[in-house]
Amino acid sequence: MRSLLVLSLALPLFTACFPGPPDRGGGSGPGGSSPDAASGGGDCNYTTDSSGTTPGFPFATATFDSDILPDLQSGCYVGPACHGPGNSYGFTVFQTGDSDCANVQTFNEVVADADYMNGPDMSRIIQISGMQHLVIGEPLLTNMRDFISAAQQAYQAGDGGGGGGGAAVTLDAEVYIQTIQPLLNSSNCLGSGCHSLEGGALGGDFGLYPNATVGSTELQTNLDNIAGALGSPLPTDAFDTLFYGRATDRHAGAIVSSTRDLQDWIQAALDAAAVR
């Protein structure tokens, strides 16, 4: 009886220490999930970015089938206890016996957590796999990084089978250094554990270097990452961009001190892109 009592008291503590990951929410873009894939339904359509017409764009479906899927099915499936159908641990891996299009459904699940706009380091599936997950290893982790990197390059190049690729947005580097970077730093957006790429674990869905200097590779990385976080398709109004929304929605108690400066900076880039 005493052992049963101890076990019953220990279970809530164990659950609190090892909770399942949060629900990813709906949607078919980066960070969303496919409702048909999650339910094991019969929809065999690849998730495809609106800027391309090739199924699965900007991800390569053949590469997924050859380099990613076999290792997922052999190492991550394991039924509801891990990533099989009915699990509560994020993405789902389907076996051939689960549906008629297990490869497509698994593809849709995986790319929902793969950020093709900002690359593998910004992808939730890499962050979890690389920093927390105890099972995943080589060559799957390297193959997954290569898979996402290739998608990022395809998106930016715009070779989606007739569709346009990443928007040609040029953000003003001088204004970023003089005005925007100080705003982001003063609001603690680029603090450790938030959106900083300098040391520690990245806590946000995109990363920036807090102390980029004129002409540096860090500055170009920041501008590229912000451009990738504006949204797809590209909004015409800065107010509607993902980056502006995240900088002003007071998440984690942070907000830039001058929303007008940020809005004007983004809007200038959007207006220039619209006339090209």
Backbone as numpy.savetxt, mean C-alpha at the origin, in Angstrom:
# Nx Ny Nz CAx CAy CAz Cx Cy Cz
-9.30 -28.33 38.50 -10.13 -27.12 38.50 -9.27 -25.87 38.50
-8.18 -25.88 39.30 -7.31 -24.71 39.36 -6.66 -24.46 38.01
-6.25 -25.55 37.31 -5.60 -25.37 36.01 -6.58 -24.79 35.00
-7.86 -25.20 35.08 -8.84 -24.65 34.16 -9.08 -23.18 34.42
-9.07 -22.80 35.68 -9.27 -21.40 36.04 -8.12 -20.55 35.54
-6.90 -21.04 35.70 -5.73 -20.31 35.21 -5.79 -20.13 33.71
-6.19 -21.20 32.99 -6.28 -21.13 31.55 -7.33 -20.12 31.11
-8.49 -20.12 31.80 -9.55 -19.19 31.42 -9.14 -17.76 31.65
-8.32 -17.50 32.66 -7.85 -16.14 32.91 -6.77 -15.73 31.92
-6.02 -16.71 31.44 -4.90 -16.40 30.55 -5.35 -16.13 29.13
-6.47 -16.71 28.72 -6.89 -16.57 27.34 -7.15 -15.13 26.92
-7.85 -14.30 27.73 -8.03 -12.91 27.31 -6.71 -12.18 27.15
-5.74 -12.45 28.02 -4.44 -11.79 27.93 -3.73 -12.19 26.65
-3.79 -13.48 26.31 -3.16 -13.96 25.08 -3.78 -13.29 23.87
-5.13 -13.17 23.88 -5.81 -12.54 22.75 -5.42 -11.09 22.62
-5.27 -10.40 23.74 -4.91 -8.98 23.70 -3.50 -8.79 23.16
-2.60 -9.72 23.47 -1.22 -9.58 23.02 -1.04 -9.97 21.57
-1.88 -10.85 21.06 -1.75 -11.34 19.70 -3.07 -11.19 18.95
-3.52 -9.95 18.75 -4.78 -9.75 18.04 -4.62 -10.01 16.55
-5.73 -10.30 15.88 -5.70 -10.39 14.43 -5.57 -9.00 13.85
-5.10 -8.87 12.61 -4.95 -7.56 11.99 -6.30 -6.92 11.73
-6.36 -5.59 11.61 -7.62 -4.92 11.36 -8.17 -5.25 10.00
-9.50 -5.08 9.87 -10.14 -5.29 8.58 -9.60 -4.29 7.58
-9.29 -4.74 6.37 -8.70 -3.87 5.37 -9.72 -2.97 4.70
-10.97 -3.27 4.85 -11.98 -2.44 4.19 -12.17 -2.84 2.75
-13.11 -2.16 2.09 -13.44 -2.50 0.71 -12.60 -1.74 -0.27
-12.99 -1.85 -1.54 -12.29 -1.12 -2.59 -11.38 -2.04 -3.37
-10.99 -1.60 -4.55 -10.13 -2.43 -5.38 -8.78 -1.80 -5.64
-8.52 -0.62 -5.09 -7.23 0.03 -5.26 -6.28 -0.38 -4.18
-5.14 0.31 -4.04 -4.19 -0.02 -3.00 -4.82 0.06 -1.63
-4.69 -1.01 -0.86 -5.23 -1.02 0.48 -6.61 -1.60 0.58
-7.34 -1.75 -0.51 -8.68 -2.32 -0.47 -8.62 -3.82 -0.65
-9.79 -4.45 -0.67 -9.83 -5.89 -0.89 -10.95 -6.24 -1.83
-10.86 -7.38 -2.46 -11.86 -7.82 -3.42 -12.93 -8.61 -2.70
-14.18 -8.14 -2.67 -15.22 -8.87 -1.95 -15.46 -10.24 -2.53
-15.34 -10.41 -3.84 -15.55 -11.73 -4.43 -14.44 -12.68 -4.03
-13.19 -12.18 -4.01 -12.08 -13.04 -3.61 -12.20 -13.43 -2.16
-12.59 -12.49 -1.32 -12.66 -12.76 0.10 -13.74 -13.79 0.42
-14.79 -13.82 -0.39 -15.88 -14.73 -0.12 -15.73 -16.06 -0.84
-14.73 -16.14 -1.73 -14.56 -17.36 -2.50 -15.58 -17.50 -3.60
-16.16 -16.36 -4.03 -17.18 -16.38 -5.06 -16.62 -16.72 -6.42
-17.49 -16.63 -7.45 -17.09 -17.09 -8.75 -16.58 -16.01 -9.69
-16.39 -14.78 -9.23 -15.91 -13.72 -10.10 -14.43 -13.93 -10.37
-14.09 -14.17 -11.65 -12.70 -14.46 -12.01 -12.05 -13.30 -12.74
-12.48 -12.08 -12.46 -11.90 -10.91 -13.09 -10.75 -10.37 -12.26
-9.63 -10.08 -12.93 -8.48 -9.50 -12.25 -8.77 -8.06 -11.85
-8.31 -7.68 -10.65 -8.31 -6.27 -10.26 -7.37 -5.52 -11.19
-7.87 -4.45 -11.82 -7.09 -3.70 -12.79 -7.20 -2.22 -12.51
-6.06 -1.52 -12.47 -6.07 -0.08 -12.26 -6.78 0.61 -13.43
-7.45 1.71 -13.13 -8.23 2.40 -14.16 -7.38 2.97 -15.28
-6.05 3.08 -15.05 -5.19 3.66 -16.08 -4.71 2.63 -17.10
-5.13 1.39 -16.99 -4.70 0.36 -17.93 -5.84 -0.56 -18.30
-5.72 -1.23 -19.44 -6.76 -2.15 -19.89 -6.30 -3.60 -19.84
-5.01 -3.85 -19.66 -4.50 -5.22 -19.52 -4.96 -5.78 -18.18
-5.57 -6.97 -18.16 -6.02 -7.55 -16.88 -4.89 -7.59 -15.86
-5.19 -7.09 -14.67 -4.21 -7.10 -13.59 -3.29 -5.90 -13.56
-3.30 -5.07 -14.60 -2.40 -3.92 -14.67 -2.50 -3.09 -13.39
-1.32 -2.63 -12.89 0.02 -2.71 -13.48 0.80 -3.96 -13.06
0.16 -4.91 -12.41 0.84 -6.13 -11.98 0.85 -7.15 -13.10
1.92 -7.96 -13.14 2.06 -8.99 -14.17 1.45 -10.29 -13.65
0.34 -10.70 -14.24 -0.35 -11.89 -13.75 0.47 -13.16 -13.97
1.21 -13.23 -15.08 2.01 -14.43 -15.34 3.13 -14.57 -14.31
3.74 -13.45 -13.93 4.78 -13.48 -12.90 4.20 -13.91 -11.56
3.02 -13.44 -11.26 2.36 -13.86 -10.02 2.15 -15.36 -10.00
1.63 -15.91 -11.11 1.35 -17.34 -11.17 2.62 -18.19 -11.05
3.73 -17.69 -11.60 4.95 -18.50 -11.61 5.84 -18.28 -10.38
5.91 -17.03 -9.88 6.90 -16.71 -8.84 6.30 -16.48 -7.46
5.01 -16.19 -7.38 4.40 -15.84 -6.10 3.42 -16.90 -5.61
2.48 -17.26 -6.48 1.39 -18.15 -6.07 1.84 -19.49 -5.50
2.78 -20.21 -6.14 3.15 -21.52 -5.59 3.65 -21.46 -4.15
4.47 -20.46 -3.83 4.97 -20.35 -2.46 3.88 -19.93 -1.49
2.95 -19.10 -1.93 1.83 -18.74 -1.07 0.98 -19.96 -0.76
0.72 -20.77 -1.78 -0.14 -21.94 -1.58 0.53 -23.01 -0.73
1.86 -23.11 -0.85 2.55 -24.15 -0.08 2.93 -23.69 1.33
3.15 -22.38 1.52 3.63 -21.92 2.81 2.69 -21.07 3.63
1.67 -20.48 3.01 0.82 -19.53 3.73 -0.63 -19.96 3.82
-1.01 -20.99 3.12 -2.41 -21.43 3.07 -2.85 -21.98 4.43
-2.50 -23.17 4.74 -2.66 -23.81 6.05 -4.05 -23.68 6.65
-5.07 -23.43 5.83 -6.44 -23.38 6.32 -6.73 -22.11 7.11
-7.89 -22.08 7.80 -8.31 -20.88 8.54 -7.33 -20.44 9.62
-6.45 -21.35 10.06 -5.49 -20.96 11.10 -4.50 -19.93 10.59
-4.31 -19.88 9.28 -3.40 -18.88 8.71 -4.13 -18.13 7.59
-3.76 -18.37 6.33 -4.33 -17.56 5.26 -5.25 -18.34 4.31
-5.79 -19.45 4.77 -6.78 -20.16 3.97 -8.13 -19.46 4.04
-9.11 -19.89 3.22 -10.45 -19.30 3.26 -11.04 -19.36 4.67
-11.67 -18.29 5.08 -12.27 -18.21 6.40 -11.35 -17.67 7.46
-10.12 -17.31 7.08 -9.19 -16.79 8.08 -9.53 -15.35 8.43
-8.95 -14.86 9.52 -9.14 -13.46 9.96 -7.80 -12.76 10.04
-6.86 -13.16 9.18 -5.50 -12.64 9.25 -5.11 -11.86 8.00
-6.01 -11.08 7.44 -5.66 -10.28 6.29 -6.02 -10.96 5.00
-5.04 -11.13 4.10 -5.34 -11.66 2.77 -5.60 -13.16 2.81
-6.29 -13.64 1.79 -6.64 -15.06 1.68 -5.93 -15.69 0.50
-5.41 -16.89 0.71 -4.80 -17.69 -0.35 -5.76 -18.81 -0.71
-6.04 -18.95 -2.00 -6.97 -19.98 -2.45 -6.21 -21.11 -3.15
-6.63 -22.33 -2.89 -6.12 -23.49 -3.60 -7.05 -23.83 -4.75
-6.57 -24.64 -5.68 -7.38 -24.99 -6.85 -8.71 -25.58 -6.45
-8.74 -26.36 -5.40 -9.98 -26.99 -4.96 -10.98 -26.03 -4.34
-10.53 -24.81 -4.00 -11.43 -23.85 -3.37 -12.36 -23.18 -4.36
-11.90 -22.99 -5.58 -12.70 -22.31 -6.60 -12.14 -22.62 -7.97
-12.85 -22.15 -9.00 -12.41 -22.38 -10.38 -11.32 -21.40 -10.80
-11.09 -20.37 -10.03 -10.09 -19.36 -10.42 -9.28 -18.95 -9.19
-8.70 -19.94 -8.53 -7.95 -19.69 -7.31 -6.80 -18.72 -7.53
-6.15 -18.81 -8.71 -5.02 -17.91 -8.96 -5.47 -16.46 -9.07
-6.60 -16.22 -9.72 -7.10 -14.85 -9.88 -7.54 -14.29 -8.53
-8.25 -15.10 -7.76 -8.74 -14.63 -6.47 -7.59 -14.34 -5.50
-6.57 -15.20 -5.51 -5.42 -14.95 -4.66 -4.66 -13.70 -5.12
-4.53 -13.55 -6.43 -3.90 -12.34 -6.99 -4.61 -11.09 -6.48
-5.93 -11.06 -6.56 -6.68 -9.88 -6.13 -6.50 -9.60 -4.64
-6.41 -10.65 -3.86 -6.19 -10.48 -2.42 -4.82 -9.87 -2.14
-3.80 -10.37 -2.83 -2.43 -9.92 -2.58 -2.22 -8.48 -3.04
-2.67 -8.16 -4.26 -2.42 -6.81 -4.78 -3.20 -5.74 -4.04
-4.26 -6.14 -3.31 -4.97 -5.18 -2.49 -4.08 -4.60 -1.39
-3.03 -5.34 -1.02 -2.09 -4.88 0.00 -0.74 -4.53 -0.59
-0.67 -4.34 -1.91 0.58 -4.01 -2.59 0.45 -2.62 -3.21
1.28 -1.69 -2.79 1.17 -0.29 -3.21 2.01 -0.06 -4.46
1.38 -0.16 -5.63 2.12 0.02 -6.88 2.46 1.48 -7.14
1.84 2.41 -6.43 2.16 3.82 -6.63 3.47 4.20 -5.95
3.69 3.63 -4.77 4.85 4.03 -3.97 5.89 2.94 -3.79
5.63 1.73 -4.29 6.63 0.68 -4.28 6.55 -0.27 -3.10
7.43 -1.27 -3.07 7.35 -2.33 -2.06 7.51 -1.84 -0.62
8.35 -0.84 -0.39 8.56 -0.39 0.99 7.33 0.25 1.59
6.42 0.74 0.73 5.19 1.34 1.20 4.03 0.35 1.21
4.29 -0.90 0.84 3.25 -1.90 0.71 3.02 -2.63 2.02
1.76 -2.73 2.40 1.42 -3.37 3.65 1.86 -4.83 3.69
1.77 -5.51 2.56 2.13 -6.92 2.55 3.63 -7.11 2.77
4.45 -6.15 2.35 5.89 -6.20 2.58 6.21 -5.79 4.01
5.55 -4.77 4.52 5.80 -4.32 5.89 5.52 -5.45 6.88
4.41 -6.13 6.68 4.06 -7.24 7.57 5.02 -8.41 7.38
5.28 -8.74 6.11 6.15 -9.88 5.83 7.58 -9.64 6.27
8.09 -8.44 6.00 9.49 -8.17 6.27 9.81 -7.89 7.71
8.86 -7.30 8.47 9.19 -6.86 9.82 8.55 -7.69 10.92
7.40 -8.33 10.64 6.68 -8.99 11.71 6.47 -10.48 11.47
6.31 -10.87 10.22 5.88 -12.22 9.93 7.01 -13.21 10.14
6.73 -14.29 10.82 7.76 -15.26 11.19 7.87 -16.40 10.20
6.90 -16.53 9.30 6.88 -17.69 8.42 7.50 -17.39 7.06
7.15 -16.24 6.49 7.58 -15.93 5.13 9.10 -15.81 5.05
9.67 -16.28 3.99 11.12 -16.21 3.82 11.49 -16.17 2.36
12.74 -16.47 2.07 13.21 -16.47 0.68 12.79 -17.78 0.00
12.51 -17.74 -1.32 12.63 -16.57 -2.19 11.37 -15.73 -2.28
10.32 -16.07 -1.50 9.04 -15.40 -1.66 9.13 -13.90 -1.36
9.85 -13.51 -0.32 9.91 -12.10 0.03 10.60 -11.30 -1.08
11.71 -11.82 -1.59 12.40 -11.14 -2.69 11.52 -11.10 -3.94
10.88 -12.21 -4.25 10.00 -12.26 -5.42 8.83 -11.28 -5.28
8.31 -11.15 -4.06 7.20 -10.23 -3.83 7.65 -8.79 -4.02
8.82 -8.47 -3.53 9.36 -7.12 -3.72 9.57 -6.82 -5.21
10.13 -7.78 -5.93 10.35 -7.59 -7.36 9.02 -7.45 -8.11
8.05 -8.21 -7.70 6.71 -8.18 -8.31 6.08 -6.79 -8.16
6.19 -6.21 -6.97 5.62 -4.88 -6.72 6.44 -3.80 -7.41
7.75 -3.93 -7.39 8.61 -2.95 -8.06 8.32 -2.89 -9.56
8.14 -4.05 -10.17 7.84 -4.10 -11.60 6.49 -3.43 -11.88
5.53 -3.62 -10.98 4.23 -2.97 -11.14 4.35 -1.46 -11.03
5.18 -1.00 -10.09 5.39 0.43 -9.94 5.99 1.03 -11.22
6.97 0.34 -11.79 7.60 0.82 -13.02 6.61 0.81 -14.18
5.78 -0.22 -14.26 4.79 -0.29 -15.33 3.76 0.83 -15.20
3.36 1.08 -13.98 2.39 2.16 -13.73 2.96 3.51 -14.13
4.20 3.76 -13.76 4.83 5.04 -14.07 5.11 5.19 -15.56
5.41 4.07 -16.23 5.69 4.11 -17.66 4.42 4.20 -18.50
3.31 3.77 -17.92 2.05 3.86 -18.64 1.87 2.85 -19.73
2.42 1.62 -19.55 2.28 0.62 -20.60 1.18 -0.38 -20.26
0.05 0.12 -19.86 -1.04 -0.75 -19.45 -1.93 -1.20 -20.58
-1.37 -1.55 -21.69 -2.18 -2.08 -22.78 -3.09 -1.03 -23.39
-2.59 0.17 -23.56 -3.39 1.21 -24.21 -3.85 2.28 -23.25
-3.68 2.09 -21.95 -4.11 3.10 -21.00 -2.97 4.01 -20.63
-3.30 5.13 -20.01 -2.27 6.04 -19.52 -1.71 5.52 -18.23
-0.51 5.81 -17.90 0.10 5.33 -16.68 0.06 6.36 -15.60
1.11 6.45 -14.80 1.14 7.40 -13.71 1.07 8.82 -14.25
0.35 9.66 -13.51 0.16 11.02 -13.95 1.49 11.77 -13.96
1.67 12.62 -14.97 2.90 13.40 -15.08 2.78 14.65 -14.21
3.06 14.49 -12.94 2.94 15.59 -11.99 4.35 16.01 -11.58
4.63 17.30 -11.70 5.92 17.83 -11.28 5.69 18.81 -10.13
6.05 18.40 -8.94 5.89 19.25 -7.76 7.09 20.17 -7.62
6.87 21.40 -7.25 7.92 22.40 -7.15 8.87 22.07 -6.00
10.11 21.73 -6.34 11.09 21.31 -5.34 11.48 22.46 -4.42
11.61 23.66 -4.98 12.03 24.80 -4.17 10.99 25.14 -3.11
9.73 25.14 -3.53 8.65 25.41 -2.56 8.60 24.31 -1.51
8.87 23.07 -1.95 8.86 21.98 -0.96 9.91 22.22 0.12
11.13 22.55 -0.29 12.21 22.76 0.68 11.92 23.95 1.59
11.46 25.05 0.99 11.28 26.27 1.76 10.02 26.29 2.62
8.96 25.65 2.13 7.66 25.80 2.80 7.05 24.48 3.26
6.97 23.50 2.36 6.20 22.30 2.67 6.92 21.40 3.67
8.21 21.15 3.47 8.94 20.30 4.41 8.91 20.85 5.83
9.13 22.17 6.05 8.98 22.70 7.41 7.58 22.50 7.98
6.56 22.62 7.13 5.19 22.39 7.60 5.01 20.96 8.09
5.49 20.01 7.30 5.34 18.60 7.66 6.13 18.26 8.92
7.32 18.84 9.04 8.13 18.59 10.24 7.51 19.20 11.49
7.00 20.41 11.37 6.43 21.09 12.55 5.15 20.42 13.02
4.47 19.74 12.11 3.23 19.04 12.49 3.51 17.64 13.02
4.80 17.23 13.00 5.24 15.91 13.43 4.77 14.79 12.49
4.39 15.16 11.25 4.04 14.12 10.27 5.23 13.22 9.98
6.44 13.79 10.06 7.64 13.05 9.71 8.40 12.58 10.94
7.70 12.45 12.05 8.32 11.95 13.27 8.55 10.45 13.19
9.38 9.94 14.10 9.66 8.51 14.15 8.38 7.72 14.42
8.19 6.64 13.67 7.00 5.82 13.83 5.80 6.34 13.06
5.98 7.48 12.38 4.89 8.01 11.55 5.29 7.88 10.08
5.56 9.00 9.41 5.85 8.92 7.98 7.32 9.16 7.65
8.18 9.02 8.62 9.60 9.25 8.38 10.28 8.02 7.79
11.16 8.25 6.82 11.96 7.16 6.26 13.33 7.06 6.93
13.55 7.86 7.95 14.83 7.84 8.65 14.71 7.11 9.98
15.13 5.85 10.00 15.18 5.08 11.24 13.82 4.65 11.74
13.79 3.53 12.43 12.56 3.05 13.02 11.60 2.47 11.99
10.48 1.98 12.48 9.48 1.36 11.62 8.56 2.43 11.05
8.29 2.33 9.77 7.37 3.26 9.12 5.96 3.01 9.64
5.37 4.05 10.20 4.04 3.89 10.78 2.90 4.28 9.86
3.22 4.95 8.75 2.17 5.39 7.84 2.19 4.64 6.53
1.27 5.02 5.64 1.15 4.33 4.36 2.05 4.91 3.28
2.79 5.98 3.56 3.82 6.49 2.66 4.92 7.08 3.52
6.12 7.21 2.95 7.24 7.71 3.74 7.98 8.84 3.06
8.55 9.74 3.87 9.33 10.87 3.38 10.55 11.06 4.26
11.60 11.61 3.68 12.78 11.97 4.46 12.55 13.35 5.09
12.71 13.49 6.39 12.38 14.76 7.06 13.38 15.88 6.81
14.59 15.55 6.38 15.63 16.57 6.24 16.24 16.58 4.84
15.40 16.45 3.83 15.88 16.46 2.44 16.48 17.82 2.10
17.52 17.80 1.29 18.20 19.03 0.89 18.11 19.23 -0.62
18.38 20.44 -1.06 18.29 20.79 -2.47 19.18 19.86 -3.31
18.60 19.28 -4.36 19.35 18.44 -5.28 19.66 17.05 -4.80
19.17 16.65 -3.63 19.49 15.34 -3.07 18.56 14.27 -3.60
19.01 13.01 -3.50 18.14 11.90 -3.88 16.97 11.78 -2.91
17.19 12.19 -1.65 16.09 12.16 -0.67 14.97 13.11 -1.08
15.35 14.27 -1.62 14.34 15.22 -2.07 13.53 14.63 -3.21
14.21 14.01 -4.19 13.49 13.43 -5.31 12.57 12.30 -4.85
13.05 11.50 -3.89 12.21 10.44 -3.34 10.96 11.02 -2.71
11.12 12.09 -1.95 9.96 12.72 -1.31 8.95 13.21 -2.34
9.44 13.89 -3.38 8.55 14.42 -4.40 7.84 13.29 -5.15
8.57 12.21 -5.43 7.97 11.06 -6.12 6.91 10.40 -5.25
7.21 10.25 -3.96 6.26 9.59 -3.07 5.00 10.43 -2.86
5.17 11.75 -2.80 3.99 12.61 -2.67 3.16 12.57 -3.95
3.84 12.62 -5.10 3.11 12.54 -6.37 2.33 11.23 -6.46
2.92 10.15 -5.96 2.23 8.86 -5.97 1.08 8.79 -5.00
1.07 9.69 -4.02 0.01 9.69 -3.00 -1.06 10.73 -3.28
-1.07 11.29 -4.49 -2.11 12.27 -4.82 -3.42 11.59 -5.20
-3.32 10.40 -5.76 -4.54 9.67 -6.11 -4.52 9.21 -7.55
-5.28 8.17 -7.85 -5.41 7.65 -9.21 -6.88 7.25 -9.43
-7.52 7.82 -10.47 -6.99 8.82 -11.39 -6.70 10.13 -10.67
-5.86 10.95 -11.27 -5.41 12.18 -10.64 -6.56 13.17 -10.50
-6.83 13.64 -9.29 -7.88 14.66 -9.13 -7.49 15.97 -9.79
-8.44 16.81 -10.06 -8.17 18.12 -10.62 -8.07 19.18 -9.54
-8.53 18.87 -8.34 -8.51 19.82 -7.24 -7.63 19.28 -6.13
-6.69 20.10 -5.65 -5.79 19.67 -4.59 -6.53 19.20 -3.36
-7.67 19.80 -3.10 -8.47 19.45 -1.93 -8.89 17.99 -1.96
-9.01 17.42 -3.17 -9.48 16.04 -3.32 -8.35 15.02 -3.38
-7.09 15.45 -3.28 -5.98 14.51 -3.35 -5.84 13.75 -2.04
-5.33 12.54 -2.13 -5.14 11.72 -0.94 -4.13 12.36 0.02
-3.06 12.92 -0.53 -2.02 13.49 0.31 -2.55 14.68 1.11
-3.27 15.56 0.45 -3.83 16.71 1.16 -4.80 16.25 2.24
-5.61 15.25 1.90 -6.56 14.74 2.89 -5.88 14.18 4.12
-4.80 13.42 3.91 -4.10 12.83 5.05 -3.35 13.87 5.87
-2.92 14.95 5.21 -2.18 15.99 5.93 -3.09 16.90 6.74
-4.39 16.82 6.48 -5.31 17.75 7.13 -6.45 17.08 7.89
-6.46 15.74 7.98 -7.59 15.07 8.62 -7.40 14.84 10.12
-6.29 15.37 10.65 -6.00 15.31 12.09 -5.81 13.89 12.61
-5.47 12.93 11.74 -5.19 11.58 12.25 -3.95 11.65 13.14
-3.95 10.87 14.18 -2.88 10.87 15.19 -2.68 12.27 15.79
-3.70 13.11 15.68 -3.62 14.44 16.27 -2.77 15.43 15.49
-2.35 15.08 14.27 -1.45 15.95 13.50 -2.19 16.64 12.37
-1.81 17.89 12.11 -2.34 18.65 10.98 -1.34 19.74 10.64
-1.12 20.00 9.36 -0.17 21.04 8.97 -0.72 22.40 9.41
0.18 23.30 9.76 -0.24 24.59 10.32 -0.79 25.54 9.26
-0.41 25.33 8.00 -0.92 26.17 6.92 -1.45 25.29 5.80
-2.73 24.99 5.86 -3.32 24.14 4.83 -3.34 24.86 3.48
-3.41 26.20 3.49 -3.44 26.95 2.23 -2.14 26.79 1.46
-1.00 26.87 2.16 0.29 26.69 1.47 0.38 25.32 0.83
-0.05 24.30 1.55 -0.01 22.94 1.02 -0.96 22.80 -0.17
-2.15 23.34 -0.03 -3.13 23.25 -1.12 -2.65 23.97 -2.37
-2.08 25.15 -2.21 -1.59 25.91 -3.36 -0.44 25.19 -4.07
0.44 24.56 -3.27 1.58 23.84 -3.84 1.13 22.66 -4.69
0.19 21.90 -4.17 -0.33 20.75 -4.91 -1.12 21.22 -6.12
-1.93 22.26 -5.95 -2.77 22.73 -7.04 -1.95 23.22 -8.23
-0.83 23.88 -7.95 0.04 24.35 -9.03 0.53 23.18 -9.87
0.87 22.07 -9.23 1.33 20.89 -9.96 0.19 20.26 -10.76
-1.00 20.22 -10.18 -2.15 19.65 -10.88 -2.52 20.49 -12.11
-2.48 21.80 -11.94 -2.82 22.68 -13.07 -1.81 22.53 -14.20
-0.53 22.40 -13.83 0.52 22.24 -14.86 0.36 20.91 -15.58
0.00 19.86 -14.84 -0.19 18.54 -15.45 -1.38 18.53 -16.40
-2.40 19.33 -16.09 -3.62 19.34 -16.89 -3.42 19.94 -18.27
-2.43 20.81 -18.41 -2.21 21.47 -19.70 -1.17 20.77 -20.53
-0.54 19.72 -19.98 0.49 19.00 -20.75 -0.15 17.98 -21.68
